[in-house]
């Protein structure tokens, strides 16, 4: 859980200035898209962490974990489809937000692995 908190803090510290900086490029959709992509990436990370903790605790996937994973991915897909259908977000902004969270997960995981 310490790793998740560090990722959340760093994501906020990176996503907010990045969204503000992107406001100079395209004011309407890009900043909101970056923030939404980052938040969806962090929500997905939280669900992924819970799934991993449940696997480690039981040594085998349970039906509850499989159903929650499918529900989480389905929810993420529905939210993205709705946002794209309503033309609220920019595709590149969503990708930037997801990428920032992904890079943070990789760097913080590598940093934690080096500490151990």
N, CA, C and O atoms as a GROMACS GRO file, in nm:
protein
  464
    1UNK      N    1   0.081  -0.119   0.000
    1UNK     CA    2   0.000   0.000   0.000
    1UNK      C    3   0.086   0.126   0.000
    1UNK      O    4   0.041   0.232  -0.045
    2UNK      N    5   0.207   0.116   0.050
    2UNK     CA    6   0.297   0.231   0.048
    2UNK      C    7   0.330   0.269  -0.096
    2UNK      O    8   0.339   0.387  -0.130
    3UNK      N    9   0.347   0.169  -0.179
    3UNK     CA   10   0.376   0.193  -0.320
    3UNK      C   11   0.261   0.266  -0.388
    3UNK      O   12   0.283   0.358  -0.467
    4UNK      N   13   0.139   0.225  -0.358
    4UNK     CA   14   0.022   0.291  -0.418
    4UNK      C   15   0.014   0.437  -0.376
    4UNK      O   16  -0.016   0.524  -0.458
    5UNK      N   17   0.040   0.464  -0.250
    5UNK     CA   18   0.033   0.603  -0.202
    5UNK      C   19   0.140   0.689  -0.270
    5UNK      O   20   0.114   0.804  -0.305
    6UNK      N   21   0.259   0.634  -0.288
    6UNK     CA   22   0.364   0.710  -0.356
    6UNK      C   23   0.327   0.737  -0.502
    6UNK      O   24   0.352   0.845  -0.554
    7UNK      N   25   0.268   0.637  -0.566
    7UNK     CA   26   0.226   0.656  -0.706
    7UNK      C   27   0.116   0.760  -0.714
    7UNK      O   28   0.118   0.844  -0.804
    8UNK      N   29   0.020   0.756  -0.623
    8UNK     CA   30  -0.088   0.855  -0.623
    8UNK      C   31  -0.034   0.996  -0.606
    8UNK      O   32  -0.073   1.088  -0.678
    9UNK      N   33   0.055   1.014  -0.509
    9UNK     CA   34   0.110   1.148  -0.484
    9UNK      C   35   0.188   1.200  -0.604
    9UNK      O   36   0.172   1.315  -0.644
   10UNK      N   37   0.270   1.116  -0.660
   10UNK     CA   38   0.350   1.160  -0.775
   10UNK      C   39   0.264   1.181  -0.899
   10UNK      O   40   0.294   1.267  -0.982
   11UNK      N   41   0.159   1.103  -0.912
   11UNK     CA   42   0.070   1.121  -1.026
   11UNK      C   43   0.001   1.257  -1.019
   11UNK      O   44  -0.013   1.326  -1.120
   12UNK      N   45  -0.042   1.295  -0.901
   12UNK     CA   46  -0.105   1.426  -0.885
   12UNK      C   47  -0.004   1.536  -0.914
   12UNK      O   48  -0.037   1.635  -0.980
   13UNK      N   49   0.118   1.520  -0.864
   13UNK     CA   50   0.221   1.621  -0.886
   13UNK      C   51   0.262   1.632  -1.032
   13UNK      O   52   0.314   1.736  -1.073
   14UNK      N   53   0.241   1.529  -1.111
   14UNK     CA   54   0.277   1.534  -1.253
   14UNK      C   55   0.157   1.569  -1.340
   14UNK      O   56   0.169   1.648  -1.432
   15UNK      N   57   0.041   1.510  -1.310
   15UNK     CA   58  -0.075   1.529  -1.397
   15UNK      C   59  -0.131   1.671  -1.394
   15UNK      O   60  -0.169   1.725  -1.498
   16UNK      N   61  -0.136   1.732  -1.276
   16UNK     CA   62  -0.191   1.868  -1.268
   16UNK      C   63  -0.108   1.970  -1.346
   16UNK      O   64  -0.165   2.045  -1.425
   17UNK      N   65   0.024   1.976  -1.326
   17UNK     CA   66   0.102   2.071  -1.408
   17UNK      C   67   0.099   2.036  -1.557
   17UNK      O   68   0.100   2.125  -1.642
   18UNK      N   69   0.095   1.908  -1.589
   18UNK     CA   70   0.088   1.868  -1.729
   18UNK      C   71  -0.043   1.913  -1.793
   18UNK      O   72  -0.045   1.957  -1.908
   19UNK      N   73  -0.152   1.902  -1.718
   19UNK     CA   74  -0.281   1.948  -1.769
   19UNK      C   75  -0.282   2.100  -1.784
   19UNK      O   76  -0.336   2.152  -1.882
   20UNK      N   77  -0.223   2.169  -1.689
   20UNK     CA   78  -0.215   2.315  -1.700
   20UNK      C   79  -0.129   2.357  -1.819
   20UNK      O   80  -0.162   2.452  -1.890
   21UNK      N   81  -0.021   2.287  -1.839
   21UNK     CA   82   0.067   2.317  -1.952
   21UNK      C   83  -0.002   2.286  -2.085
   21UNK      O   84   0.016   2.358  -2.183
   22UNK      N   85  -0.080   2.180  -2.088
   22UNK     CA   86  -0.149   2.145  -2.211
   22UNK      C   87  -0.264   2.241  -2.242
   22UNK      O   88  -0.314   2.243  -2.355
   23UNK      N   89  -0.306   2.319  -2.145
   23UNK     CA   90  -0.411   2.417  -2.170
   23UNK      C   91  -0.366   2.521  -2.271
   23UNK      O   92  -0.449   2.582  -2.339
   24UNK      N   93  -0.236   2.543  -2.282
   24UNK     CA   94  -0.185   2.638  -2.380
   24UNK      C   95  -0.189   2.580  -2.522
   24UNK      O   96  -0.189   2.656  -2.620
   25UNK      N   97  -0.192   2.448  -2.534
   25UNK     CA   98  -0.197   2.384  -2.665
   25UNK      C   99  -0.341   2.380  -2.717
   25UNK      O  100  -0.371   2.433  -2.824
   26UNK      N  101  -0.428   2.319  -2.640
   26UNK     CA  102  -0.569   2.310  -2.677
   26UNK      C  103  -0.650   2.328  -2.549
   26UNK      O  104  -0.645   2.243  -2.460
   27UNK      N  105  -0.722   2.434  -2.540
   27UNK     CA  106  -0.789   2.470  -2.415
   27UNK      C  107  -0.907   2.380  -2.384
   27UNK      O  108  -0.932   2.350  -2.267
   28UNK      N  109  -0.981   2.336  -2.484
   28UNK     CA  110  -1.110   2.272  -2.456
   28UNK      C  111  -1.100   2.130  -2.404
   28UNK      O  112  -1.153   2.101  -2.297
   29UNK      N  113  -1.033   2.040  -2.475
   29UNK     CA  114  -1.042   1.898  -2.440
   29UNK      C  115  -0.915   1.839  -2.380
   29UNK      O  116  -0.924   1.748  -2.298
   30UNK      N  117  -0.801   1.886  -2.418
   30UNK     CA  118  -0.676   1.818  -2.381
   30UNK      C  119  -0.650   1.816  -2.230
   30UNK      O  120  -0.617   1.709  -2.177
   31UNK      N  121  -0.662   1.927  -2.157
   31UNK     CA  122  -0.634   1.919  -2.012
   31UNK      C  123  -0.729   1.824  -1.938
   31UNK      O  124  -0.685   1.746  -1.854
   32UNK      N  125  -0.857   1.831  -1.970
   32UNK     CA  126  -0.953   1.741  -1.907
   32UNK      C  127  -0.925   1.597  -1.945
   32UNK      O  128  -0.940   1.507  -1.862
   33UNK      N  129  -0.886   1.573  -2.068
   33UNK     CA  130  -0.856   1.437  -2.114
   33UNK      C  131  -0.737   1.379  -2.039
   33UNK      O  132  -0.737   1.262  -2.003
   34UNK      N  133  -0.635   1.461  -2.018
   34UNK     CA  134  -0.517   1.413  -1.944
   34UNK      C  135  -0.555   1.377  -1.801
   34UNK      O  136  -0.512   1.273  -1.750
   35UNK      N  137  -0.634   1.461  -1.738
   35UNK     CA  138  -0.675   1.433  -1.600
   35UNK      C  139  -0.764   1.308  -1.593
   35UNK      O  140  -0.746   1.225  -1.504
   36UNK      N  141  -0.858   1.296  -1.685
   36UNK     CA  142  -0.945   1.178  -1.686
   36UNK      C  143  -0.864   1.052  -1.713
   36UNK      O  144  -0.887   0.949  -1.648
   37UNK      N  145  -0.771   1.057  -1.807
   37UNK     CA  146  -0.687   0.941  -1.835
   37UNK      C  147  -0.604   0.900  -1.714
   37UNK      O  148  -0.590   0.782  -1.685
   38UNK      N  149  -0.550   1.000  -1.643
   38UNK     CA  150  -0.472   0.970  -1.523
   38UNK      C  151  -0.558   0.910  -1.413
   38UNK      O  152  -0.517   0.814  -1.347
   39UNK      N  153  -0.676   0.966  -1.392
   39UNK     CA  154  -0.766   0.914  -1.288
   39UNK      C  155  -0.811   0.773  -1.322
   39UNK      O  156  -0.813   0.686  -1.234
   40UNK      N  157  -0.846   0.748  -1.446
   40UNK     CA  158  -0.885   0.612  -1.485
   40UNK      C  159  -0.768   0.515  -1.471
   40UNK      O  160  -0.788   0.399  -1.432
   41UNK      N  161  -0.648   0.560  -1.501
   41UNK     CA  162  -0.530   0.475  -1.481
   41UNK      C  163  -0.507   0.443  -1.334
   41UNK      O  164  -0.470   0.331  -1.300
   42UNK      N  165  -0.528   0.542  -1.247
   42UNK     CA  166  -0.510   0.519  -1.104
   42UNK      C  167  -0.619   0.428  -1.048
   42UNK      O  168  -0.592   0.344  -0.962
   43UNK      N  169  -0.742   0.443  -1.097
   43UNK     CA  170  -0.850   0.355  -1.054
   43UNK      C  171  -0.821   0.212  -1.098
   43UNK      O  172  -0.843   0.117  -1.022
   44UNK      N  173  -0.773   0.196  -1.219
   44UNK     CA  174  -0.737   0.065  -1.269
   44UNK      C  175  -0.623   0.004  -1.188
   44UNK      O  176  -0.623  -0.116  -1.161
   45UNK      N  177  -0.527   0.086  -1.150
   45UNK     CA  178  -0.416   0.040  -1.066
   45UNK      C  179  -0.467  -0.010  -0.932
   45UNK      O  180  -0.420  -0.113  -0.881
   46UNK      N  181  -0.562   0.060  -0.874
   46UNK     CA  182  -0.617   0.020  -0.745
   46UNK      C  183  -0.684  -0.118  -0.756
   46UNK      O  184  -0.664  -0.204  -0.671
   47UNK      N  185  -0.763  -0.137  -0.861
   47UNK     CA  186  -0.828  -0.266  -0.882
   47UNK      C  187  -0.727  -0.377  -0.910
   47UNK      O  188  -0.744  -0.490  -0.864
   48UNK      N  189  -0.624  -0.343  -0.983
   48UNK     CA  190  -0.519  -0.440  -1.012
   48UNK      C  191  -0.446  -0.482  -0.884
   48UNK      O  192  -0.415  -0.599  -0.865
   49UNK      N  193  -0.420  -0.386  -0.797
   49UNK     CA  194  -0.352  -0.416  -0.671
   49UNK      C  195  -0.439  -0.506  -0.583
   49UNK      O  196  -0.388  -0.599  -0.520
   50UNK      N  197  -0.568  -0.478  -0.578
   50UNK     CA  198  -0.656  -0.564  -0.500
   50UNK      C  199  -0.660  -0.706  -0.556
   50UNK      O  200  -0.664  -0.803  -0.480
   51UNK      N  201  -0.659  -0.718  -0.686
   51UNK     CA  202  -0.658  -0.850  -0.748
   51UNK      C  203  -0.531  -0.927  -0.716
   51UNK      O  204  -0.536  -1.046  -0.687
   52UNK      N  205  -0.419  -0.858  -0.720
   52UNK     CA  206  -0.291  -0.923  -0.687
   52UNK      C  207  -0.288  -0.965  -0.540
   52UNK      O  208  -0.242  -1.074  -0.508
   53UNK      N  209  -0.338  -0.879  -0.451
   53UNK     CA  210  -0.341  -0.916  -0.309
   53UNK      C  211  -0.430  -1.036  -0.285
   53UNK      O  212  -0.401  -1.119  -0.199
   54UNK      N  213  -0.539  -1.047  -0.359
   54UNK     CA  214  -0.627  -1.162  -0.338
   54UNK      C  215  -0.564  -1.289  -0.392
   54UNK      O  216  -0.586  -1.397  -0.336
   55UNK      N  217  -0.487  -1.280  -0.499
   55UNK     CA  218  -0.419  -1.398  -0.551
   55UNK      C  219  -0.310  -1.443  -0.455
   55UNK      O  220  -0.296  -1.562  -0.429
   56UNK      N  221  -0.235  -1.349  -0.402
   56UNK     CA  222  -0.126  -1.383  -0.310
   56UNK      C  223  -0.181  -1.446  -0.183
   56UNK      O  224  -0.120  -1.538  -0.127
   57UNK      N  225  -0.295  -1.400  -0.138
   57UNK     CA  226  -0.353  -1.453  -0.015
   57UNK      C  227  -0.410  -1.592  -0.030
   57UNK      O  228  -0.406  -1.670   0.064
   58UNK      N  229  -0.464  -1.626  -0.147
   58UNK     CA  230  -0.530  -1.755  -0.164
   58UNK      C  231  -0.451  -1.854  -0.248
   58UNK      O  232  -0.484  -1.972  -0.251
   59UNK      N  233  -0.348  -1.808  -0.317
   59UNK     CA  234  -0.265  -1.892  -0.403
   59UNK      C  235  -0.338  -1.945  -0.526
   59UNK      O  236  -0.282  -2.026  -0.600
   60UNK      N  237  -0.460  -1.901  -0.548
   60UNK     CA  238  -0.532  -1.938  -0.670
   60UNK      C  239  -0.642  -1.834  -0.693
   60UNK      O  240  -0.696  -1.778  -0.598
   61UNK      N  241  -0.672  -1.811  -0.817
   61UNK     CA  242  -0.776  -1.711  -0.845
   61UNK      C  243  -0.913  -1.761  -0.801
   61UNK      O  244  -0.951  -1.874  -0.830
   62UNK      N  245  -0.984  -1.678  -0.732
   62UNK     CA  246  -1.120  -1.713  -0.691
   62UNK      C  247  -1.219  -1.654  -0.790
   62UNK      O  248  -1.185  -1.566  -0.869
   63UNK      N  249  -1.339  -1.703  -0.784
   63UNK     CA  250  -1.443  -1.654  -0.876
   63UNK      C  251  -1.472  -1.507  -0.849
   63UNK      O  252  -1.498  -1.430  -0.942
   64UNK      N  253  -1.466  -1.467  -0.724
   64UNK     CA  254  -1.491  -1.328  -0.689
   64UNK      C  255  -1.387  -1.236  -0.753
   64UNK      O  256  -1.421  -1.128  -0.803
   65UNK      N  257  -1.261  -1.278  -0.751
   65UNK     CA  258  -1.155  -1.197  -0.809
   65UNK      C  259  -1.168  -1.189  -0.961
   65UNK      O  260  -1.147  -1.083  -1.020
   66UNK      N  261  -1.203  -1.299  -1.024
   66UNK     CA  262  -1.219  -1.302  -1.169
   66UNK      C  263  -1.336  -1.213  -1.210
   66UNK      O  264  -1.325  -1.137  -1.306
   67UNK      N  265  -1.446  -1.222  -1.139
   67UNK     CA  266  -1.563  -1.141  -1.170
   67UNK      C  267  -1.534  -0.994  -1.148
   67UNK      O  268  -1.575  -0.910  -1.228
   68UNK      N  269  -1.463  -0.961  -1.040
   68UNK     CA  270  -1.431  -0.820  -1.014
   68UNK      C  271  -1.335  -0.764  -1.120
   68UNK      O  272  -1.344  -0.647  -1.156
   69UNK      N  273  -1.245  -0.848  -1.170
   69UNK     CA  274  -1.154  -0.802  -1.276
   69UNK      C  275  -1.230  -0.777  -1.405
   69UNK      O  276  -1.206  -0.677  -1.472
   70UNK      N  277  -1.320  -0.866  -1.440
   70UNK     CA  278  -1.401  -0.847  -1.560
   70UNK      C  279  -1.490  -0.725  -1.545
   70UNK      O  280  -1.505  -0.647  -1.639
   71UNK      N  281  -1.548  -0.707  -1.428
   71UNK     CA  282  -1.633  -0.590  -1.404
   71UNK      C  283  -1.551  -0.461  -1.414
   71UNK      O  284  -1.597  -0.363  -1.472
   72UNK      N  285  -1.430  -0.460  -1.357
   72UNK     CA  286  -1.344  -0.341  -1.362
   72UNK      C  287  -1.306  -0.306  -1.505
   72UNK      O  288  -1.314  -0.189  -1.544
   73UNK      N  289  -1.266  -0.403  -1.582
   73UNK     CA  290  -1.231  -0.377  -1.722
   73UNK      C  291  -1.352  -0.337  -1.805
   73UNK      O  292  -1.341  -0.252  -1.893
   74UNK      N  293  -1.466  -0.397  -1.777
   74UNK     CA  294  -1.588  -0.359  -1.846
   74UNK      C  295  -1.630  -0.217  -1.813
   74UNK      O  296  -1.672  -0.141  -1.900
   75UNK      N  297  -1.619  -0.182  -1.685
   75UNK     CA  298  -1.651  -0.046  -1.643
   75UNK      C  299  -1.559   0.055  -1.709
   75UNK      O  300  -1.604   0.161  -1.754
   76UNK      N  301  -1.432   0.024  -1.716
   76UNK     CA  302  -1.336   0.112  -1.780
   76UNK      C  303  -1.369   0.128  -1.928
   76UNK      O  304  -1.362   0.239  -1.982
   77UNK      N  305  -1.404   0.020  -1.994
   77UNK     CA  306  -1.440   0.026  -2.136
   77UNK      C  307  -1.567   0.109  -2.158
   77UNK      O  308  -1.573   0.188  -2.251
   78UNK      N  309  -1.667   0.090  -2.073
   78UNK     CA  310  -1.792   0.165  -2.087
   78UNK      C  311  -1.768   0.314  -2.066
   78UNK      O  312  -1.821   0.397  -2.140
   79UNK      N  313  -1.690   0.349  -1.967
   79UNK     CA  314  -1.660   0.490  -1.941
   79UNK      C  315  -1.587   0.552  -2.059
   79UNK      O  316  -1.620   0.662  -2.102
   80UNK      N  317  -1.488   0.483  -2.111
   80UNK     CA  318  -1.414   0.536  -2.226
   80UNK      C  319  -1.502   0.548  -2.350
   80UNK      O  320  -1.492   0.647  -2.423
   81UNK      N  321  -1.586   0.450  -2.373
   81UNK     CA  322  -1.675   0.457  -2.490
   81UNK      C  323  -1.772   0.573  -2.476
   81UNK      O  324  -1.797   0.645  -2.574
   82UNK      N  325  -1.827   0.593  -2.357
   82UNK     CA  326  -1.918   0.706  -2.336
   82UNK      C  327  -1.848   0.839  -2.355
   82UNK      O  328  -1.902   0.930  -2.417
   83UNK      N  329  -1.728   0.852  -2.301
   83UNK     CA  330  -1.654   0.977  -2.315
   83UNK      C  331  -1.620   1.006  -2.460
   83UNK      O  332  -1.627   1.121  -2.504
   84UNK      N  333  -1.583   0.903  -2.534
   84UNK     CA  334  -1.552   0.923  -2.676
   84UNK      C  335  -1.677   0.950  -2.758
   84UNK      O  336  -1.675   1.032  -2.850
   85UNK      N  337  -1.787   0.881  -2.726
   85UNK     CA  338  -1.911   0.899  -2.801
   85UNK      C  339  -1.968   1.040  -2.780
   85UNK      O  340  -2.020   1.100  -2.874
   86UNK      N  341  -1.956   1.092  -2.658
   86UNK     CA  342  -2.005   1.227  -2.629
   86UNK      C  343  -1.905   1.336  -2.670
   86UNK      O  344  -1.933   1.455  -2.657
   87UNK      N  345  -1.789   1.292  -2.718
   87UNK     CA  346  -1.682   1.383  -2.762
   87UNK      C  347  -1.641   1.480  -2.651
   87UNK      O  348  -1.621   1.599  -2.674
   88UNK      N  349  -1.628   1.425  -2.532
   88UNK     CA  350  -1.586   1.504  -2.416
   88UNK      C  351  -1.434   1.509  -2.407
   88UNK      O  352  -1.376   1.608  -2.361
   89UNK      N  353  -1.369   1.403  -2.451
   89UNK     CA  354  -1.225   1.391  -2.433
   89UNK      C  355  -1.153   1.378  -2.566
   89UNK      O  356  -1.212   1.350  -2.670
   90UNK      N  357  -1.023   1.401  -2.558
   90UNK     CA  358  -0.933   1.387  -2.670
   90UNK      C  359  -0.859   1.253  -2.654
   90UNK      O  360  -0.815   1.220  -2.544
   91UNK      N  361  -0.844   1.178  -2.761
   91UNK     CA  362  -0.779   1.047  -2.755
   91UNK      C  363  -0.636   1.061  -2.706
   91UNK      O  364  -0.590   0.982  -2.623
   92UNK      N  365  -0.565   1.160  -2.755
   92UNK     CA  366  -0.425   1.177  -2.716
   92UNK      C  367  -0.412   1.216  -2.569
   92UNK      O  368  -0.316   1.177  -2.503
   93UNK      N  369  -0.507   1.292  -2.518
   93UNK     CA  370  -0.505   1.328  -2.377
   93UNK      C  371  -0.524   1.207  -2.287
   93UNK      O  372  -0.455   1.193  -2.186
   94UNK      N  373  -0.617   1.120  -2.324
   94UNK     CA  374  -0.638   0.996  -2.248
   94UNK      C  375  -0.512   0.911  -2.250
   94UNK      O  376  -0.471   0.857  -2.148
   95UNK      N  377  -0.451   0.900  -2.366
   95UNK     CA  378  -0.327   0.822  -2.378
   95UNK      C  379  -0.215   0.883  -2.295
   95UNK      O  380  -0.137   0.810  -2.233
   96UNK      N  381  -0.204   1.015  -2.294
   96UNK     CA  382  -0.102   1.080  -2.212
   96UNK      C  383  -0.125   1.052  -2.065
   96UNK      O  384  -0.031   1.020  -1.992
   97UNK      N  385  -0.249   1.062  -2.020
   97UNK     CA  386  -0.280   1.034  -1.879
   97UNK      C  387  -0.248   0.891  -1.841
   97UNK      O  388  -0.188   0.867  -1.736
   98UNK      N  389  -0.289   0.795  -1.925
   98UNK     CA  390  -0.257   0.654  -1.899
   98UNK      C  391  -0.106   0.631  -1.899
   98UNK      O  392  -0.055   0.557  -1.816
   99UNK      N  393  -0.037   0.694  -1.992
   99UNK     CA  394   0.107   0.675  -2.004
   99UNK      C  395   0.181   0.729  -1.882
   99UNK      O  396   0.276   0.666  -1.834
  100UNK      N  397   0.139   0.843  -1.833
  100UNK     CA  398   0.202   0.900  -1.713
  100UNK      C  399   0.188   0.804  -1.596
  100UNK      O  400   0.284   0.778  -1.524
  101UNK      N  401   0.068   0.750  -1.576
  101UNK     CA  402   0.047   0.656  -1.466
  101UNK      C  403   0.128   0.528  -1.488
  101UNK      O  404   0.185   0.474  -1.394
  102UNK      N  405   0.133   0.479  -1.611
  102UNK     CA  406   0.210   0.359  -1.641
  102UNK      C  407   0.358   0.379  -1.612
  102UNK      O  408   0.423   0.293  -1.553
  103UNK      N  409   0.412   0.492  -1.654
  103UNK     CA  410   0.554   0.522  -1.630
  103UNK      C  411   0.581   0.534  -1.480
  103UNK      O  412   0.685   0.488  -1.431
  104UNK      N  413   0.488   0.595  -1.406
  104UNK     CA  414   0.505   0.604  -1.261
  104UNK      C  415   0.503   0.466  -1.196
  104UNK      O  416   0.581   0.441  -1.104
  105UNK      N  417   0.417   0.378  -1.242
  105UNK     CA  418   0.413   0.243  -1.187
  105UNK      C  419   0.546   0.173  -1.212
  105UNK      O  420   0.600   0.108  -1.122
  106UNK      N  421   0.599   0.186  -1.332
  106UNK     CA  422   0.726   0.122  -1.364
  106UNK      C  423   0.842   0.180  -1.283
  106UNK      O  424   0.923   0.105  -1.229
  107UNK      N  425   0.851   0.312  -1.275
  107UNK     CA  426   0.964   0.373  -1.204
  107UNK      C  427   0.957   0.348  -1.053
  107UNK      O  428   1.059   0.320  -0.990
  108UNK      N  429   0.838   0.358  -0.996
  108UNK     CA  430   0.825   0.333  -0.851
  108UNK      C  431   0.848   0.186  -0.820
  108UNK      O  432   0.906   0.154  -0.716
  109UNK      N  433   0.802   0.097  -0.905
  109UNK     CA  434   0.829  -0.046  -0.885
  109UNK      C  435   0.976  -0.079  -0.894
  109UNK      O  436   1.027  -0.160  -0.816
  110UNK      N  437   1.044  -0.016  -0.991
  110UNK     CA  438   1.188  -0.036  -1.004
  110UNK      C  439   1.263   0.020  -0.883
  110UNK      O  440   1.358  -0.041  -0.834
  111UNK      N  441   1.219   0.135  -0.837
  111UNK     CA  442   1.282   0.196  -0.720
  111UNK      C  443   1.263   0.108  -0.597
  111UNK      O  444   1.356   0.089  -0.518
  112UNK      N  445   1.143   0.053  -0.580
  112UNK     CA  446   1.117  -0.036  -0.466
  112UNK      C  447   1.197  -0.165  -0.476
  112UNK      O  448   1.246  -0.216  -0.376
  113UNK      N  449   1.210  -0.218  -0.597
  113UNK     CA  450   1.288  -0.341  -0.617
  113UNK      C  451   1.435  -0.320  -0.586
  113UNK      O  452   1.501  -0.409  -0.533
  114UNK      N  453   1.487  -0.201  -0.618
  114UNK     CA  454   1.627  -0.171  -0.587
  114UNK      C  455   1.650  -0.157  -0.438
  114UNK      O  456   1.757  -0.189  -0.388
  115UNK      N  457   1.548  -0.108  -0.366
  115UNK     CA  458   1.560  -0.094  -0.220
  115UNK      C  459   1.564  -0.229  -0.151
  115UNK      O  460   1.629  -0.244  -0.047
  116UNK      N  461   1.494  -0.326  -0.208
  116UNK     CA  462   1.490  -0.459  -0.146
  116UNK      C  463   1.612  -0.534  -0.186
  116UNK      O  464   1.630  -0.649  -0.146
   0.00000   0.00000   0.00000
